[in-house]
């Protein structure tokens, strides 16, 4: 037997085996192999709190259903193709059958990963990334079994994917779009490698963007947690970092509130007489001499309470400014699915920053570290706290005023000393 005849015989045998395997693939399309995912049956177990992880899980589950449908359609095409065309004209190869089986197992693995975590704690983040990777591999493998019509029909879709990539430079976008435009009239044999290459690039870029967004959210969560701890700590030490004597110079405006009277009545009931709490509020000093050493600890506790009440009020005023700032920006902006949770955390951080800015501006004003602002009443404290929370630039500008003033004075001094030490010019 000649070598050519032997190769032809082997080819025929391989083709018959392929057809036999293809008939076995009919079992893959049976309903028992494509059961309804449990996330559609157990919606009540999904948490009500909306976050990036839940949205990503929903997006991947929807993508799984789309990929599963696409795969079943292609599988149905090959099964029908085998029934209608004679064996010698059959285009199905063992390579197609291998990819069909491989894609089936990839989809089943991705389905298992997405079904895990339907409970109180939600799906595990690592399962989401695993499912995303499996779906990427399944989408890429499906390209390798595209027939001519569907391969050509997918070209505009890939062009749109390339254009939508944010983390790919314009030069590479142009190169890949030109590749896609040049293969419109080619056969599937030449189209598939180009589509596979571009699908791999798109999936990789989308994977990187998804990971980066997740890491950014985790970082912002840590900043939110640390910010709350630091804000509480600053609130606790607030009475000890401000200049109490600044309030001695505030005039009595005769507008003491019910809070002031309540504190005074509490002091009188404890035998403190007409106690003057000059720490924060404009109350007349009339009988401070009656305060004895035995009552000092009561006075100290009263001062702390008043200081913390003032700190709470200032922090709330600053947080209100931060809330309004976030509200103004949110009102005129749009958000997409990926950046929703990041935007929510940033809004929370604005409130924390507003509280910080309000307390720190209060402390700076009490020590006269912010020139240009005269303290004649409690009003400047309130206004500065609100504006500091409303505008980060305003707060940073307040801090830079004194620094720039000192640097300017030093530069002038250095310039003057340099001119005085310079030798006189010879005539």
PLY file of the C-alpha trace (Angstrom):
ply
format ascii 1.0
element vertex 427
property float x
property float y
property float z
element edge 426
property int vertex1
property int vertex2
end_header
0.00 0.00 0.00
1.38 3.36 -0.97
2.00 6.13 1.59
-0.69 8.33 0.02
-3.28 5.56 0.23
-2.33 4.85 3.82
-2.72 8.53 4.78
-6.08 8.67 3.00
-7.27 5.60 4.90
-6.16 7.07 8.21
-7.96 10.28 7.31
-11.18 8.37 6.60
-10.91 6.46 9.85
-10.35 9.71 11.77
-13.38 11.25 10.12
-15.57 8.29 11.08
-14.35 8.55 14.64
-15.13 12.25 14.62
-18.68 11.53 13.51
-19.05 8.92 16.22
-17.86 11.40 18.81
-20.11 14.07 17.39
-23.12 11.83 17.88
-22.11 11.52 21.51
-22.16 15.31 21.71
-25.92 15.22 21.25
-26.16 14.26 24.89
-24.58 17.60 25.85
-27.59 19.50 24.57
-30.07 17.53 26.69
-31.88 19.62 29.37
-30.50 17.46 32.17
-27.02 18.83 31.41
-28.19 22.45 31.51
-30.14 22.77 34.72
-31.44 26.12 35.88
-28.69 27.85 37.94
-29.48 27.99 41.64
-29.01 31.78 41.78
-32.26 32.06 39.81
-34.06 29.81 42.28
-32.67 31.35 45.48
-32.98 35.08 44.91
-34.33 35.57 48.46
-30.92 34.66 49.90
-29.14 37.48 48.09
-28.37 40.38 50.43
-30.08 43.74 50.12
-26.85 45.73 50.50
-25.63 46.83 47.09
-21.89 46.77 46.52
-19.37 46.19 43.79
-19.01 42.48 44.56
-22.76 41.87 44.20
-22.88 43.81 40.95
-19.87 41.90 39.61
-21.53 38.61 40.56
-24.74 39.64 38.76
-22.75 40.72 35.71
-20.82 37.44 35.57
-23.98 35.38 36.01
-25.63 37.24 33.16
-22.50 36.72 31.09
-22.59 33.00 31.89
-26.17 32.73 30.61
-25.16 34.55 27.42
-22.10 32.34 26.85
-24.12 29.20 27.59
-26.75 30.21 25.03
-24.08 31.01 22.45
-22.43 27.64 23.01
-25.70 25.68 22.75
-26.54 27.45 19.49
-23.18 26.54 17.97
-23.44 23.00 19.32
-26.89 22.67 17.75
-25.53 23.89 14.44
-22.85 21.20 14.35
-25.30 18.47 15.36
-27.75 19.46 12.62
-24.83 19.86 10.21
-23.82 16.27 10.86
-27.34 14.90 10.27
-27.91 16.67 6.96
-24.58 16.27 5.14
-22.85 13.12 4.01
-19.79 11.99 5.87
-17.35 12.73 3.10
-18.55 16.30 2.93
-18.48 16.77 6.69
-16.36 19.71 7.85
-16.34 18.67 11.48
-12.91 17.68 12.74
-11.62 16.14 15.95
-10.36 19.61 16.84
-13.94 20.95 16.85
-15.12 18.08 19.00
-12.29 18.60 21.47
-13.14 22.29 21.81
-16.85 21.56 22.23
-16.15 19.18 25.12
-13.63 21.58 26.63
-16.02 24.52 26.48
-18.74 22.43 28.10
-16.51 21.65 31.08
-15.37 25.28 31.35
-18.97 26.45 31.52
-19.90 23.84 34.09
-16.92 24.88 36.25
-17.83 28.57 35.95
-21.42 27.73 36.92
-20.23 25.92 40.06
-18.05 28.89 41.03
-20.93 31.32 40.57
-23.35 29.13 42.52
-21.13 29.08 45.58
-21.74 31.81 48.12
-25.48 32.30 47.74
-26.12 33.02 51.38
-25.85 35.58 54.12
-22.19 36.46 53.45
-22.55 36.54 49.68
-20.27 35.04 47.07
-16.57 34.83 47.74
-14.48 37.37 45.82
-11.99 34.69 44.74
-14.81 32.61 43.24
-15.86 35.65 41.22
-12.38 36.09 39.76
-12.17 32.34 39.08
-15.53 32.38 37.29
-14.46 35.41 35.29
-11.31 33.63 34.14
-13.25 30.48 33.20
-15.76 32.50 31.19
-12.90 34.27 29.41
-11.43 30.91 28.43
-14.82 29.67 27.28
-15.42 32.75 25.11
-11.96 32.45 23.57
-12.42 28.73 22.87
-15.81 29.29 21.23
-14.08 31.48 18.65
-12.04 28.48 17.52
-15.21 26.65 16.42
-16.88 29.56 14.61
-18.10 28.74 11.13
-17.80 31.29 8.30
-21.08 33.12 8.72
-20.82 33.69 12.46
-17.10 34.54 12.31
-17.78 37.37 9.84
-20.82 38.54 11.81
-18.72 38.89 14.97
-16.21 41.31 13.44
-18.21 44.52 14.19
-18.71 43.31 17.76
-14.96 42.95 18.26
-14.35 46.38 16.75
-16.74 47.86 19.31
-14.96 45.98 22.12
-11.60 47.40 21.02
-12.98 50.93 20.94
-14.50 50.56 24.43
-11.23 49.57 26.11
-10.09 52.39 28.37
-6.70 50.92 29.27
-5.49 50.42 25.69
-3.69 53.20 23.86
-4.99 54.64 20.59
-2.12 53.25 18.52
-2.90 49.64 19.43
-6.61 50.26 18.97
-5.94 51.45 15.43
-3.73 48.42 14.66
-6.31 45.89 15.84
-9.17 47.67 14.08
-7.20 47.58 10.83
-6.65 43.84 11.27
-10.36 43.30 11.72
-11.24 45.43 8.72
-8.80 43.52 6.49
-10.28 40.07 7.23
-13.91 40.81 6.43
-13.75 38.89 3.14
-11.60 36.03 4.40
-12.73 32.54 5.39
-13.26 31.43 8.97
-9.93 29.61 8.85
-8.15 32.98 8.62
-10.62 35.00 10.66
-10.59 32.82 13.78
-6.91 33.40 14.77
-7.34 37.18 14.55
-10.55 37.10 16.58
-8.93 34.80 19.14
-5.98 37.19 19.53
-8.20 40.23 19.98
-10.55 38.40 22.36
-7.56 37.45 24.51
-6.38 41.06 24.62
-9.87 42.39 25.45
-10.37 39.82 28.20
-6.97 40.56 29.67
-7.59 44.32 29.71
-11.04 43.86 31.21
-9.58 41.51 33.82
-6.95 44.09 34.78
-9.56 46.84 35.03
-11.81 44.66 37.18
-8.94 43.79 39.51
-7.86 47.44 39.73
-11.37 48.59 40.58
-11.63 45.92 43.26
-8.27 46.90 44.76
-9.25 50.58 44.69
-12.45 49.78 46.56
-10.56 47.75 49.17
-8.12 50.62 49.65
-10.94 53.13 50.05
-12.60 50.80 52.58
-9.41 50.82 54.64
-9.21 54.62 54.45
-12.84 54.82 55.55
-12.21 52.54 58.52
-9.01 54.32 59.56
-10.66 57.70 59.05
-13.46 56.81 61.47
-10.97 55.65 64.09
-8.88 58.80 63.73
-11.93 61.07 63.80
-13.13 59.47 67.03
-9.62 59.80 68.50
-9.45 63.46 67.48
-12.86 64.02 69.05
-11.67 62.49 72.35
-8.49 64.60 72.59
-10.11 67.74 71.22
-10.40 69.55 74.63
-6.63 69.18 75.12
-5.42 70.49 71.73
-7.30 73.79 71.57
-6.43 77.09 73.17
-9.06 77.54 75.88
-8.03 81.11 76.63
-9.28 82.29 73.25
-12.80 82.35 74.65
-11.89 84.73 77.47
-11.74 87.53 74.91
-15.15 86.81 73.40
-17.71 89.49 74.39
-20.88 88.56 76.20
-23.58 88.77 73.57
-26.44 87.89 75.94
-27.58 84.96 73.80
-26.84 82.00 76.05
-28.91 79.01 75.04
-30.80 76.50 77.09
-27.68 74.31 76.98
-25.64 76.94 78.79
-28.33 77.40 81.45
-28.60 73.66 81.95
-24.87 73.41 82.63
-24.98 76.38 85.02
-27.92 74.93 86.93
-26.10 71.62 87.18
-23.08 73.43 88.62
-25.17 75.36 91.14
-26.92 72.20 92.26
-23.53 70.71 93.03
-22.51 73.65 95.20
-20.31 75.40 92.66
-22.17 78.71 92.95
-22.30 80.98 89.91
-19.77 79.03 87.90
-18.32 80.65 84.79
-17.46 78.15 82.07
-15.28 80.46 80.01
-13.93 77.52 78.11
-16.16 77.76 75.07
-19.18 79.97 75.63
-19.57 83.73 76.35
-20.86 83.56 79.96
-19.98 86.29 82.49
-17.27 85.54 85.04
-18.76 86.63 88.37
-17.77 84.30 91.16
-14.89 82.08 90.04
-13.17 82.60 93.39
-15.79 80.40 95.03
-14.46 77.44 93.18
-12.50 75.37 95.68
-9.96 72.66 95.10
-12.46 70.10 96.35
-14.77 70.99 93.45
-12.05 71.16 90.81
-12.71 67.68 89.43
-16.39 68.58 88.88
-15.40 71.73 86.99
-12.95 69.74 84.92
-15.60 67.21 83.96
-18.00 70.00 83.07
-15.39 71.62 80.85
-14.77 68.32 79.10
-18.49 67.84 78.48
-18.85 71.33 77.05
-15.71 70.85 74.94
-16.99 67.58 73.52
-20.39 69.08 72.80
-18.68 71.89 70.91
-16.46 69.37 69.09
-19.50 67.33 68.09
-21.27 70.44 66.81
-18.22 71.59 64.81
-17.66 68.10 63.38
-21.29 67.91 62.28
-21.03 71.34 60.67
-17.90 70.28 58.77
-19.52 66.97 57.76
-22.54 68.93 56.51
-20.24 70.94 54.28
-18.69 67.71 53.00
-22.14 66.25 52.33
-23.20 69.30 50.34
-19.97 69.17 48.36
-20.60 65.53 47.43
-24.24 66.30 46.67
-23.29 69.08 44.25
-20.90 66.80 42.38
-23.29 63.83 42.31
-26.17 65.92 41.06
-24.39 66.84 37.83
-22.57 63.57 37.17
-23.35 60.06 35.95
-22.08 56.78 37.34
-21.69 53.35 35.79
-21.94 49.92 37.31
-18.25 49.39 37.95
-17.64 52.64 39.84
-20.85 52.70 41.90
-19.39 51.39 45.17
-16.26 53.50 44.75
-18.46 56.59 44.44
-20.41 55.64 47.58
-17.24 55.17 49.64
-15.83 58.47 48.36
-19.05 60.17 49.52
-18.56 58.69 52.99
-14.95 59.88 52.99
-16.17 63.39 52.23
-18.21 63.32 55.43
-15.18 62.09 57.40
-12.97 64.74 55.82
-15.55 67.40 56.61
-15.48 66.41 60.29
-11.67 66.43 60.29
-11.48 69.80 58.54
-14.01 71.36 60.90
-12.20 70.22 64.06
-8.74 71.13 62.77
-9.83 74.58 61.56
-11.37 75.17 65.00
-8.08 74.23 66.66
-6.03 76.40 64.28
-8.29 79.40 64.89
-8.07 78.97 68.64
-4.27 79.29 68.43
-4.45 82.20 65.91
-2.62 80.14 63.27
-4.87 81.39 60.48
-4.15 85.08 59.87
-6.78 87.28 58.33
-9.65 85.85 60.38
-10.65 87.92 63.42
-12.34 86.10 66.27
-15.01 88.37 67.72
-17.68 85.72 68.36
-18.39 82.04 67.92
-19.57 82.67 64.33
-16.15 82.52 62.59
-15.59 79.05 64.04
-18.87 77.83 62.58
-18.31 79.47 59.18
-14.72 78.25 58.86
-15.72 74.70 59.82
-18.51 74.66 57.24
-16.37 76.09 54.42
-13.50 73.72 55.24
-15.83 70.75 54.93
-17.49 72.14 51.81
-14.26 72.77 49.91
-11.03 70.82 50.24
-9.22 73.60 48.40
-10.42 76.15 50.93
-9.14 74.05 53.83
-5.77 73.41 52.17
-5.52 77.10 51.32
-6.08 77.98 54.99
-3.26 75.68 56.00
-0.89 77.07 53.35
-1.43 80.71 54.32
0.86 80.64 57.31
3.40 78.38 55.61
3.69 80.66 52.58
3.93 83.67 54.88
6.80 82.12 56.84
8.58 80.98 53.68
8.22 84.46 52.21
9.70 86.03 55.33
12.63 83.60 55.27
13.32 84.28 51.60
13.25 88.04 52.19
15.63 87.64 55.12
17.98 85.49 53.07
17.86 87.97 50.21
18.64 90.89 52.52
21.52 89.08 54.16
22.89 88.11 50.74
22.83 91.69 49.51
24.52 93.00 52.67
27.30 90.44 52.44
27.99 91.04 48.74
31.31 92.92 48.08
31.00 96.47 46.68
31.64 96.96 42.96
34.89 98.61 42.06
34.52 101.86 40.15
0 1
1 2
2 3
3 4
4 5
5 6
6 7
7 8
8 9
9 10
10 11
11 12
12 13
13 14
14 15
15 16
16 17
17 18
18 19
19 20
20 21
21 22
22 23
23 24
24 25
25 26
26 27
27 28
28 29
29 30
30 31
31 32
32 33
33 34
34 35
35 36
36 37
37 38
38 39
39 40
40 41
41 42
42 43
43 44
44 45
45 46
46 47
47 48
48 49
49 50
50 51
51 52
52 53
53 54
54 55
55 56
56 57
57 58
58 59
59 60
60 61
61 62
62 63
63 64
64 65
65 66
66 67
67 68
68 69
69 70
70 71
71 72
72 73
73 74
74 75
75 76
76 77
77 78
78 79
79 80
80 81
81 82
82 83
83 84
84 85
85 86
86 87
87 88
88 89
89 90
90 91
91 92
92 93
93 94
94 95
95 96
96 97
97 98
98 99
99 100
100 101
101 102
102 103
103 104
104 105
105 106
106 107
107 108
108 109
109 110
110 111
111 112
112 113
113 114
114 115
115 116
116 117
117 118
118 119
119 120
120 121
121 122
122 123
123 124
124 125
125 126
126 127
127 128
128 129
129 130
130 131
131 132
132 133
133 134
134 135
135 136
136 137
137 138
138 139
139 140
140 141
141 142
142 143
143 144
144 145
145 146
146 147
147 148
148 149
149 150
150 151
151 152
152 153
153 154
154 155
155 156
156 157
157 158
158 159
159 160
160 161
161 162
162 163
163 164
164 165
165 166
166 167
167 168
168 169
169 170
170 171
171 172
172 173
173 174
174 175
175 176
176 177
177 178
178 179
179 180
180 181
181 182
182 183
183 184
184 185
185 186
186 187
187 188
188 189
189 190
190 191
191 192
192 193
193 194
194 195
195 196
196 197
197 198
198 199
199 200
200 201
201 202
202 203
203 204
204 205
205 206
206 207
207 208
208 209
209 210
210 211
211 212
212 213
213 214
214 215
215 216
216 217
217 218
218 219
219 220
220 221
221 222
222 223
223 224
224 225
225 226
226 227
227 228
228 229
229 230
230 231
231 232
232 233
233 234
234 235
235 236
236 237
237 238
238 239
239 240
240 241
241 242
242 243
243 244
244 245
245 246
246 247
247 248
248 249
249 250
250 251
251 252
252 253
253 254
254 255
255 256
256 257
257 258
258 259
259 260
260 261
261 262
262 263
263 264
264 265
265 266
266 267
267 268
268 269
269 270
270 271
271 272
272 273
273 274
274 275
275 276
276 277
277 278
278 279
279 280
280 281
281 282
282 283
283 284
284 285
285 286
286 287
287 288
288 289
289 290
290 291
291 292
292 293
293 294
294 295
295 296
296 297
297 298
298 299
299 300
300 301
301 302
302 303
303 304
304 305
305 306
306 307
307 308
308 309
309 310
310 311
311 312
312 313
313 314
314 315
315 316
316 317
317 318
318 319
319 320
320 321
321 322
322 323
323 324
324 325
325 326
326 327
327 328
328 329
329 330
330 331
331 332
332 333
333 334
334 335
335 336
336 337
337 338
338 339
339 340
340 341
341 342
342 343
343 344
344 345
345 346
346 347
347 348
348 349
349 350
350 351
351 352
352 353
353 354
354 355
355 356
356 357
357 358
358 359
359 360
360 361
361 362
362 363
363 364
364 365
365 366
366 367
367 368
368 369
369 370
370 371
371 372
372 373
373 374
374 375
375 376
376 377
377 378
378 379
379 380
380 381
381 382
382 383
383 384
384 385
385 386
386 387
387 388
388 389
389 390
390 391
391 392
392 393
393 394
394 395
395 396
396 397
397 398
398 399
399 400
400 401
401 402
402 403
403 404
404 405
405 406
406 407
407 408
408 409
409 410
410 411
411 412
412 413
413 414
414 415
415 416
416 417
417 418
418 419
419 420
420 421
421 422
422 423
423 424
424 425
425 426
